[in-house]
Every structure is written in structure tokens, then in C-alpha cells.
Amino acid sequence: MSLPVVEHTEHPFARGKLTSDGVQWSAEKTTSSNDYESVEEATVRPPVLGEVLEFEFGLTCAVKSSGTLESVLFKWQARNAGGNWVDLQDEATYPANASAYNEYTYSGRFKPAADFNALPFDLRLVIKSGAAGGENATGKVKSSSYIRVIYAAS
């Protein structure tokens, strides 16, 4: 007997007060560190667990710098709940002179991989300043960001 295939879709970020235009953002995270720091993190817990077949993501963030000399570096990561982080994309760079917010959307399907193949799972956006020169990197996550998990229910 085969297990039923289940789809679970969730918008786990930037919850809060409603807005007149429907656009919501997480709180801003600002750092001057050249080490990655989490902007916002969410745990996805579908109501029924099972074996993951595929993940799908549509993740939108906005980043900026406080000055004109340093880039902002960022990436999306996921992991089995409490495990080791896995990069969902290569490190991205918003180049120097990035003093206005720029939105970036990363989307697509992701096959289960070592350290990211189970339910529940954690998801986050991390940012850092491009150098140790003292300029700030700021990021935020858009509420339209979503995840979809396809799995065989147990």
C-alpha cells in the first residue's frame, strides 16, 4: 500500500499588523559584522509528518547598505529542525553604493539533501557587511515569501 502524497504551503515570514497595500515586511536587521547574522528565521511544521519528496520556495528579501563603500552579502538557508544549515542558493551580493533597498526573489524546487530532508525544518535569511569597514548591512523579509513541501504522509 502506498502512502498518500501531501502538499503543504505556508507563508512563514513577516506576520504582523495589516497594511493598506497588503505589503508586509519583517523587522529590519542591521549589522556591521562581516559574519553572517540571521534577519528572520521560521520553523515549518506541517500538521502531518512524512517523507519529504520535494521542497519549493519563493523567497523575497530586500537589502541595503548604510554607505557607498561596502557591499551587502546575503543568502537563504534551511536545515532539519535544529540541525546544520544548508545554503539554498549561492551567496548573493548587492554591490557597494547600495544605500537604497533592492528586492531579490529566489525561487525554485529543491530536492532533499543531507541536513535538509526532514519535517519539521527551519528556514532563514542571513546577511553580512561586505568588509569590516564599519558600514551597516540591513535586510528584511517580505510576507509574500512562501514554501511548499510535497511529501508522503506517514
Secondary structure as UniProt FT lines:
FT   STRAND          5..10
FT   TURN            20..21
FT   STRAND          29..31
FT   STRAND          37..44
FT   STRAND          50..65
FT   STRAND          72..80
FT   TURN            81..82
FT   STRAND          86..87
FT   STRAND          92..94
FT   STRAND          102..110
FT   TURN            114..115
FT   STRAND          121..129
FT   STRAND          137..142
FT   TURN            143..144
FT   STRAND          146..153
//
